[in-house]
Amino acid sequence: MKIKGRFMDKTASESERLTKKSEEKYYKTIEEIAHELRNPLNIMRTSVYLLKKAVKESIGDVDKYIYQLEDSIRRSDNIITNILNKDILIKHKD
């Protein structure tokens, strides 16, 4: 009877440890995703600022800023798509 109790205690603590590891991995993944999305979003933010300034000052670089915005939007969309595809693949493995 005591052996079962010890086994149950070890299993419970092992399960708790695994849960903590899974939680840590989850939050680390969220941080990485946020970082990856912030890069193209910061480019878009800067491009919008420069585009507004270019239109105000009639600078000819408007096409360059629009391209940067479109490219950043495309990159952000690809990141999200990849995340969703990985999530789908993980769900199908279970």
Secondary structure as UniProt FT lines:
FT   HELIX           2..57
FT   TURN            60..61
FT   HELIX           62..93
//
